[in-house]
């Protein structure tokens, strides 16, 4: 199926929002708290599984070619950053969130909260495992999976759960308004 101009604009918009979210951050050791998850999840809910995932692929691709859109810059060497796994997680998480929303076909607080929570678990899984992998195999440190969870997930759970609740409250209203305006009609997959 061919991607429409409307879809390309919305994909670009959410890729740009995710980049902006990287710079709205609270610095913490290893992994900063950012608003990237907020825009990743909203993009997946609004755009659907395919286009939500493509928005994150565009974001990561732009960063990997050297445009400094990640929290610590950009370029192909970024794959050696301990936080790169979260970026991979955004791609897979966006697809999962969009897929769940597509399967549920009902947009309300509960369905959105379930989808973003499962998506968040996927993002954390990629991030935490990659963090441990890079620390142990590339940076020469010794980090167990428990330590990786303690530094790569635990500090962010309260903020990300709060964001999940906010997303679950605002997403149904945004979807209704965008549908009413004809902005997203027919683009959800």
C-alpha positions in Angstrom: 0.0 0.0 0.0 1.3 3.4 -1.0 2.1 6.0 1.7 0.1 9.2 1.3 1.4 12.8 1.7 -0.7 13.1 4.8 1.0 10.0 6.3 4.5 11.3 5.4 3.8 14.6 7.1 2.5 12.9 10.2 5.4 10.4 10.3 7.9 13.3 10.0 6.0 15.3 12.7 6.3 12.4 15.2 9.9 11.8 14.3 10.6 15.5 15.0 8.6 15.4 18.2 10.7 12.4 19.4 13.8 14.3 18.6 12.6 17.3 20.6 11.6 15.0 23.4 15.3 13.9 23.6 16.2 17.4 24.7 13.5 17.8 27.3 15.4 15.7 29.9 16.4 15.2 33.4 20.0 14.0 33.5 20.5 10.8 35.6 23.5 8.4 35.6 23.6 6.1 32.6 20.2 7.0 31.1 18.5 10.5 31.2 14.8 10.8 31.7 13.3 12.3 28.6 10.0 12.8 26.9 10.8 10.6 23.9 8.6 7.8 25.2 5.6 10.2 25.3 6.0 11.1 21.6 6.8 7.5 20.6 3.6 6.2 22.3 1.4 9.1 21.0 2.8 8.6 17.5 2.0 4.9 17.6 -1.5 5.5 18.9 -2.3 8.2 16.4 -0.5 6.7 13.4 -0.9 3.0 13.9 1.6 0.2 14.1 3.3 0.6 10.7 3.5 4.4 10.6 4.2 4.7 14.3 7.2 2.4 13.8 8.3 4.2 10.7 8.3 7.5 12.6 10.7 6.0 15.1 12.8 4.4 12.3 13.1 7.9 10.7 14.1 9.4 14.0 16.8 6.8 14.7 18.0 6.9 11.1 18.4 10.6 11.2 20.4 10.3 14.3 22.6 7.5 13.0 23.5 9.5 9.9 25.0 12.2 12.1 22.3 14.7 12.9 22.5 15.3 16.7 19.0 14.3 17.6 19.8 11.8 20.4 20.4 12.9 24.0 24.2 12.7 23.5 24.5 13.7 19.8 24.3 11.4 16.8 26.3 9.4 14.3 26.8 5.8 13.6 29.1 5.4 16.6 26.0 6.0 18.8 25.3 2.3 18.6 28.1 1.9 21.2 26.2 4.2 23.7 24.7 2.3 26.6 21.4 4.0 25.9 21.1 2.9 22.2 18.9 -0.1 23.2 16.1 2.3 24.2 16.1 3.7 20.7 15.7 0.2 19.3 13.0 -0.3 21.9 11.2 2.8 20.6 10.9 1.3 17.2 9.6 -2.1 18.4 7.6 -0.5 21.2 5.8 1.8 18.7 4.9 -1.2 16.6 3.6 -3.1 19.6 1.5 -0.1 20.9 0.0 0.4 17.4 -0.7 -3.3 17.0 -2.5 -3.6 20.3 -4.6 -0.5 19.6 -5.4 -1.9 16.2 -6.5 -5.3 17.7 -8.5 -3.7 20.5 -10.2 -1.3 18.1 -11.6 0.7 21.1 -9.9 3.8 22.1 -10.5 4.6 25.8 -8.3 5.1 28.9 -8.0 1.3 29.6 -7.1 0.2 26.1 -4.6 3.0 25.7 -3.1 2.3 29.2 -2.7 -1.4 28.4 -1.1 -0.8 25.0 1.4 1.9 26.3 2.3 -0.2 29.3 3.1 -3.2 27.2 5.0 -1.0 24.8 6.9 0.5 27.7 7.9 -3.0 28.9 9.2 -3.7 25.5 11.2 -0.4 25.4 12.7 -1.2 28.8 13.5 -4.8 27.8 15.5 -3.6 24.8 17.1 -0.7 26.8 18.1 -2.7 29.9 19.5 -5.7 28.0 21.4 -3.4 25.6 22.8 -1.4 28.5 24.1 -4.5 30.2 25.5 -5.8 26.9 27.4 -2.6 26.1 28.7 -2.2 29.7 30.0 -5.8 29.8 31.2 -6.4 26.2 32.2 -3.0 25.0 33.0 -0.8 27.9 34.6 -3.5 29.9 32.5 -3.0 33.1 30.8 -5.8 35.0 27.0 -5.3 35.1 24.5 -7.9 36.0 20.9 -7.9 34.7 19.8 -6.8 38.2 22.2 -3.9 38.2 21.1 -3.0 34.7 17.5 -3.0 35.8 18.4 -0.8 38.8 20.1 1.9 36.7 18.2 1.5 33.4 14.6 1.0 34.6 13.8 1.6 38.3 14.6 5.3 38.4 12.3 5.9 35.4 9.3 3.8 36.3 7.4 6.6 38.3 7.9 9.2 35.5 7.0 6.8 32.7 4.0 5.4 34.6 2.9 9.0 35.1 3.4 9.7 31.3 1.4 6.5 30.6 -1.5 7.8 32.6 -1.3 11.2 30.9 -1.2 9.6 27.4 -4.2 7.4 28.4 -6.2 10.4 29.4 -5.4 12.6 26.4 -5.1 10.1 23.5 -8.8 9.2 23.2 -9.7 12.9 23.0 -7.0 13.7 20.5 -8.0 10.7 18.3 -11.6 11.8 18.3 -10.7 15.4 17.4 -8.2 14.3 14.6 -10.8 11.9 13.2 -13.5 14.7 13.3 -11.1 17.0 11.4 -10.3 14.3 8.9 -6.6 14.4 9.7 -6.1 10.7 10.5 -9.1 9.1 8.7 -8.0 6.0 6.8 -4.3 6.0 7.9 -4.5 3.7 10.9 -3.4 0.2 10.0 
